[in-house]
Every structure is written in structure tokens, then in C-alpha cells.
Amino acid sequence: MKKMQFKTNLKCSGCIAAVTPHLNEAAGAGKWKVDLSTPDRLLTVEADADSGKIIQALAKAGYKAEPVAR
């Protein structure tokens, strides 16, 4: 299992609700979380998923994500 982080343009709990089904499909329920208190609105994913798949999942819901270099 790998840990990935992404900067997103999610702004509120409504945004998170919109991406939830897509992220659950791409990464798995309980395998991701969004920290809205950070300026980058960090999405953290801990799953055996491809980063491109995570970015596409957000795009399907109309949001953007870009990987954060670690």
C-alpha cells in the first residue's frame, strides 16, 4: 500500500460528497481523506491505486488534483 497526496480545488463538505463515489471506486472506501483546513486542500490516499486513476476520479466529478512531491 502506498501513500499519495494531491493538491485539490475542493472547498467544502459538498465538494467532498460529490467526489466520494468516484474516490471510493478508484481507491476504496476509507482509503482516502481530504484536509480542507490546509491552503492546498490536501487529499491523502493510502491504497494500491495509480495516481492517474485518482486524478481522473476527481476530474469525473468536475474537480482538479495534482500530485504533491514528497
N, C-alpha and C positions, 0 to 999 in steps of 0.2 A: 504494500500500500504506500502511495506517495502523497506528500502534502504539497498542494499548489495554492498560490494566492494570485488574485486578479484585482486590478482596479476596475470599478464599475461606475455606471451612472445611475444606480438605484438610489432612490431618495427617501422612501418611506415604506411602511409595512404593506401598503397597497402594491408597491412595486415588487416586494418580496413575494406576495401572494400570487402575482402574475407570473413570476419565473419559477415558482415552486414545482409545478408539474413537470416542467421541462428539465430542471436540475435533478429532480428525483429520478427521471428517466435516464439522464446522462450519467449521473454519479451515484445515485441511490439515496433513498430517504435516510436522513440522519447522518449523511456523509459530508454535508456542507453547512456553512453558516455565513451570514453577512453581518459585518460590523458597521452599522450606519453612523456610529459616533466618530469615525475617522474621516478626514477630508477625502481620502481615496475610496471610501465606501467599500472596504476590502471584503471580497468573497474568498473564503478559505474552503478548499475541498480536500478531503482526506479519503481518497479512493484510487482504485486502479483504473483510472479513466484518462483518456487523452485530452490534453489541454485544448486542442482544436474542437473537440466534441463539447467541452464546457462552454467555449466561446460561442459555438453555433447554437447551443441550447438557450443562451441569453438572447442571441440575435432573433431566434424564433419568436421570443416574447417581446421583441422590439427594444432591447437594451444592448449596451456595449460592455465589453470586458477586454482587458489587455493584461497579459501576464506581468507579474511583478518579479523583477530579477532578485534572486536571493543571494 
